[in-house]
Amino acid sequence: QVQLVESGGGLVQAGGSLRLSCAASGGTFSTYTMAWFRQAPGKEREFVAAISYSGAYTNYADSVKGRFTVSRDNAKNTVYLQMNSLKPEDTAVYYCAARRGSALKTMDRDFDYWGQGTQVTVSS
């Protein structure tokens, strides 16, 4: 019912910035909590950031606090992840996810819809 498409990944040097976008279609975007997860080679998928359906509330993994900012534009059915001061350990495939409800969940099993992922590579 809901389709999510990520974009904006790429190769960047340590200390650089990238902005990821996630475009949603096929649902009522303003009713969904949105989140970003990432998965590095050989590791489990981990939570990065989430934003409430109104945009009023956000939460972040400790590893990205102060460096990443999640935002959304409901008029454009799009959620963003601004990534600053990137580190090599940020290298991963980044996934956009959606769930219906207001709780800011941090577990991937709580999300119903997923994008295909976009690769972020940070060189040292």
GICOR-V174195 format. One line per field, one symbol per residue. ss: DSSP state (h for helix, s for strand, l for the rest). Layout:
ss=???
This chain:
ss=llsssssllssssllllsssssssslllhhhssssssssllllllssssssllllllssslllllllsssssshhhlssssssllllhhhlssssssssslllllllhhhllsslllssssssl
